[in-house]
Amino acid sequence: MTNSNDTIRILIPLKVRKKNGRPKILPPADHSPSADQAQDPHILRAIGRAWSWRRRMEAGEFATIQELAEAVGLAERHVSRQLRLAYLAPEVLKRLTCGREASMVSLYDLCFLAGETWQEQAERTLR
């Protein structure tokens, strides 16, 4: 049996909010993220998937985006939009995958950013 004096109580000021439809634990406002947690895992996963899809299409495994979408079980519009991530500027890809600062642009915006010039992509991801 423990005494009330033997009990340690720890309070951690966290908030639970929804981000992208999923619950996410938010740290206190004055907390800065560690260097290891700066990248958004959703963005990293989407970039990896886009490069995989691009390689498969270039290898001739799929002739159209529609065939690819049917094979992966996703909507053609979604595959088409996310496939654009494989055509981002090398500087932007490096910043998103290897950089230690958090991205200021959303995954949705990144998909449409691929149509811009590489210089414009770099400028818009810095904001």
Phi and psi restraints in degrees (value plus and minus 20) as a CYANA .aco file:
   2 THR   PHI    -129.0   -89.0
   2 THR   PSI     130.4   170.4
   3 ASN   PHI    -103.9   -63.9
   3 ASN   PSI     140.4   180.4
   4 SER   PHI     -86.2   -46.2
   4 SER   PSI     -42.8    -2.8
   5 ASN   PHI     -95.5   -55.5
   5 ASN   PSI     -40.3    -0.3
   6 ASP   PHI    -107.0   -67.0
   6 ASP   PSI     -26.7    13.3
   7 THR   PHI    -108.5   -68.5
   7 THR   PSI     112.9   152.9
   8 ILE   PHI    -128.6   -88.6
   8 ILE   PSI     109.7   149.7
   9 ARG   PHI    -133.0   -93.0
   9 ARG   PSI     106.8   146.8
  10 ILE   PHI    -138.1   -98.1
  10 ILE   PSI     106.8   146.8
  11 LEU   PHI    -130.0   -90.0
  11 LEU   PSI     105.8   145.8
  12 ILE   PHI    -137.2   -97.2
  12 ILE   PSI      96.9   136.9
  13 PRO   PHI     -96.9   -56.9
  13 PRO   PSI      68.8   108.8
  14 LEU   PHI    -138.6   -98.6
  14 LEU   PSI     135.3   175.3
  15 LYS   PHI    -143.1  -103.1
  15 LYS   PSI     125.2   165.2
  16 VAL   PHI    -128.2   -88.2
  16 VAL   PSI     100.9   140.9
  17 ARG   PHI    -151.5  -111.5
  17 ARG   PSI     142.8   182.8
  18 LYS   PHI    -114.4   -74.4
  18 LYS   PSI     113.5   153.5
  19 LYS   PHI    -152.3  -112.3
  19 LYS   PSI     103.8   143.8
  20 ASN   PHI      37.4    77.4
  20 ASN   PSI      13.9    53.9
  21 GLY   PHI      60.4   100.4
  21 GLY   PSI     -17.2    22.8
  22 ARG   PHI    -138.0   -98.0
  22 ARG   PSI     124.2   164.2
  23 PRO   PHI     -87.6   -47.6
  23 PRO   PSI     118.8   158.8
  24 LYS   PHI    -156.6  -116.6
  24 LYS   PSI     116.3   156.3
  25 ILE   PHI    -107.2   -67.2
  25 ILE   PSI     103.3   143.3
  26 LEU   PHI    -121.2   -81.2
  26 LEU   PSI     114.6   154.6
  27 PRO   PHI     -96.0   -56.0
  27 PRO   PSI     152.4   192.4
  28 PRO   PHI     -79.2   -39.2
  28 PRO   PSI     137.4   177.4
  29 ALA   PHI     -83.0   -43.0
  29 ALA   PSI     -50.3   -10.3
  30 ASP   PHI    -106.8   -66.8
  30 ASP   PSI     -17.2    22.8
  31 HIS   PHI    -107.5   -67.5
  31 HIS   PSI     112.4   152.4
  32 SER   PHI    -124.4   -84.4
  32 SER   PSI     120.5   160.5
  33 PRO   PHI     -87.1   -47.1
  33 PRO   PSI     132.1   172.1
  34 SER   PHI     -91.6   -51.6
  34 SER   PSI     142.9   182.9
  35 ALA   PHI     -82.5   -42.5
  35 ALA   PSI     -49.8    -9.8
  36 ASP   PHI     -95.8   -55.8
  36 ASP   PSI     -39.7     0.3
  37 GLN   PHI    -128.7   -88.7
  37 GLN   PSI      -0.3    39.7
  38 ALA   PHI     -94.9   -54.9
  38 ALA   PSI     -52.3   -12.3
  39 GLN   PHI     -99.6   -59.6
  39 GLN   PSI     126.2   166.2
  40 ASP   PHI    -104.5   -64.5
  40 ASP   PSI      99.3   139.3
  41 PRO   PHI     -82.5   -42.5
  41 PRO   PSI     -47.6    -7.6
  42 HIS   PHI     -87.4   -47.4
  42 HIS   PSI     -60.6   -20.6
  43 ILE   PHI     -87.8   -47.8
  43 ILE   PSI     -63.8   -23.8
  44 LEU   PHI     -81.2   -41.2
  44 LEU   PSI     -63.5   -23.5
  45 ARG   PHI     -84.6   -44.6
  45 ARG   PSI     -61.8   -21.8
  46 ALA   PHI     -86.2   -46.2
  46 ALA   PSI     -59.6   -19.6
  47 ILE   PHI     -85.8   -45.8
  47 ILE   PSI     -64.1   -24.1
  48 GLY   PHI     -81.0   -41.0
  48 GLY   PSI     -62.9   -22.9
  49 ARG   PHI     -85.1   -45.1
  49 ARG   PSI     -61.5   -21.5
  50 ALA   PHI     -82.7   -42.7
  50 ALA   PSI     -62.5   -22.5
  51 TRP   PHI     -86.2   -46.2
  51 TRP   PSI     -57.1   -17.1
  52 SER   PHI     -83.8   -43.8
  52 SER   PSI     -65.4   -25.4
  53 TRP   PHI     -82.7   -42.7
  53 TRP   PSI     -61.0   -21.0
  54 ARG   PHI     -82.2   -42.2
  54 ARG   PSI     -66.0   -26.0
  55 ARG   PHI     -80.7   -40.7
  55 ARG   PSI     -61.6   -21.6
  56 ARG   PHI     -85.5   -45.5
  56 ARG   PSI     -58.2   -18.2
  57 MET   PHI     -91.3   -51.3
  57 MET   PSI     -60.0   -20.0
  58 GLU   PHI     -87.7   -47.7
  58 GLU   PSI     -48.4    -8.4
  59 ALA   PHI     -97.2   -57.2
  59 ALA   PSI     -28.0    12.0
  60 GLY   PHI      68.8   108.8
  60 GLY   PSI     -10.5    29.5
  61 GLU   PHI     -86.7   -46.7
  61 GLU   PSI     -53.0   -13.0
  62 PHE   PHI    -152.5  -112.5
  62 PHE   PSI     117.6   157.6
  63 ALA   PHI    -108.6   -68.6
  63 ALA   PSI     -50.2   -10.2
  64 THR   PHI    -152.8  -112.8
  64 THR   PSI     143.8   183.8
  65 ILE   PHI     -86.3   -46.3
  65 ILE   PSI     -52.2   -12.2
  66 GLN   PHI     -82.2   -42.2
  66 GLN   PSI     -63.3   -23.3
  67 GLU   PHI     -83.0   -43.0
  67 GLU   PSI     -62.3   -22.3
  68 LEU   PHI     -82.1   -42.1
  68 LEU   PSI     -65.7   -25.7
  69 ALA   PHI     -80.7   -40.7
  69 ALA   PSI     -61.9   -21.9
  70 GLU   PHI     -85.4   -45.4
  70 GLU   PSI     -57.6   -17.6
  71 ALA   PHI     -88.6   -48.6
  71 ALA   PSI     -57.1   -17.1
  72 VAL   PHI    -111.7   -71.7
  72 VAL   PSI     -26.3    13.7
  73 GLY   PHI      55.5    95.5
  73 GLY   PSI      12.5    52.5
  74 LEU   PHI    -145.0  -105.0
  74 LEU   PSI     145.1   185.1
  75 ALA   PHI     -88.4   -48.4
  75 ALA   PSI     124.1   164.1
  76 GLU   PHI     -79.4   -39.4
  76 GLU   PSI     -59.4   -19.4
  77 ARG   PHI     -82.9   -42.9
  77 ARG   PSI     -62.2   -22.2
  78 HIS   PHI     -84.5   -44.5
  78 HIS   PSI     -66.1   -26.1
  79 VAL   PHI     -83.1   -43.1
  79 VAL   PSI     -64.1   -24.1
  80 SER   PHI     -80.4   -40.4
  80 SER   PSI     -64.2   -24.2
  81 ARG   PHI     -86.3   -46.3
  81 ARG   PSI     -65.5   -25.5
  82 GLN   PHI     -95.7   -55.7
  82 GLN   PSI     -44.5    -4.5
  83 LEU   PHI     -83.2   -43.2
  83 LEU   PSI     -45.4    -5.4
  84 ARG   PHI     -81.6   -41.6
  84 ARG   PSI     -45.1    -5.1
  85 LEU   PHI     -83.1   -43.1
  85 LEU   PSI     -42.1    -2.1
  86 ALA   PHI     -95.0   -55.0
  86 ALA   PSI     -26.9    13.1
  87 TYR   PHI    -134.7   -94.7
  87 TYR   PSI       1.2    41.2
  88 LEU   PHI     -93.0   -53.0
  88 LEU   PSI     137.1   177.1
  89 ALA   PHI     -81.2   -41.2
  89 ALA   PSI     124.3   164.3
  90 PRO   PHI     -76.0   -36.0
  90 PRO   PSI     -58.0   -18.0
  91 GLU   PHI     -84.2   -44.2
  91 GLU   PSI     -60.1   -20.1
  92 VAL   PHI     -87.4   -47.4
  92 VAL   PSI     -64.3   -24.3
  93 LEU   PHI     -80.3   -40.3
  93 LEU   PSI     -62.3   -22.3
  94 LYS   PHI     -82.9   -42.9
  94 LYS   PSI     -63.1   -23.1
  95 ARG   PHI     -85.0   -45.0
  95 ARG   PSI     -58.9   -18.9
  96 LEU   PHI     -94.7   -54.7
  96 LEU   PSI     -55.0   -15.0
  97 THR   PHI    -115.4   -75.4
  97 THR   PSI     -54.5   -14.5
  98 CYS   PHI    -131.4   -91.4
  98 CYS   PSI     -36.8     3.2
  99 GLY   PHI     -87.5   -47.5
  99 GLY   PSI     137.1   177.1
 100 ARG   PHI    -124.0   -84.0
 100 ARG   PSI     -22.1    17.9
 101 GLU   PHI    -116.9   -76.9
 101 GLU   PSI     128.8   168.8
 102 ALA   PHI     -91.0   -51.0
 102 ALA   PSI     124.7   164.7
 103 SER   PHI     -92.0   -52.0
 103 SER   PSI     119.7   159.7
 104 MET   PHI    -117.5   -77.5
 104 MET   PSI     -15.0    25.0
 105 VAL   PHI    -140.4  -100.4
 105 VAL   PSI     124.3   164.3
 106 SER   PHI    -102.1   -62.1
 106 SER   PSI     144.5   184.5
 107 LEU   PHI     -81.2   -41.2
 107 LEU   PSI     -60.4   -20.4
 108 TYR   PHI     -80.1   -40.1
 108 TYR   PSI     -65.7   -25.7
 109 ASP   PHI     -87.1   -47.1
 109 ASP   PSI     -55.5   -15.5
 110 LEU   PHI     -80.9   -40.9
 110 LEU   PSI     -57.7   -17.7
 111 CYS   PHI     -80.8   -40.8
 111 CYS   PSI     -55.5   -15.5
 112 PHE   PHI    -109.0   -69.0
 112 PHE   PSI     -37.3     2.7
 113 LEU   PHI     -90.2   -50.2
 113 LEU   PSI     -44.0    -4.0
 114 ALA   PHI     -82.6   -42.6
 114 ALA   PSI     -40.7    -0.7
 115 GLY   PHI     -99.3   -59.3
 115 GLY   PSI     -31.0     9.0
 116 GLU   PHI    -103.7   -63.7
 116 GLU   PSI     148.9   188.9
 117 THR   PHI     -88.9   -48.9
 117 THR   PSI     140.5   180.5
 118 TRP   PHI     -82.4   -42.4
 118 TRP   PSI     -55.1   -15.1
 119 GLN   PHI     -86.6   -46.6
 119 GLN   PSI     -63.8   -23.8
 120 GLU   PHI     -84.8   -44.8
 120 GLU   PSI     -57.7   -17.7
 121 GLN   PHI     -80.1   -40.1
 121 GLN   PSI     -66.5   -26.5
 122 ALA   PHI     -82.2   -42.2
 122 ALA   PSI     -62.9   -22.9
 123 GLU   PHI     -85.2   -45.2
 123 GLU   PSI     -62.3   -22.3
 124 ARG   PHI     -94.2   -54.2
 124 ARG   PSI     -46.4    -6.4
 125 THR   PHI    -101.5   -61.5
 125 THR   PSI     -35.7     4.3
 126 LEU   PHI     -96.2   -56.2
 126 LEU   PSI     -46.4    -6.4
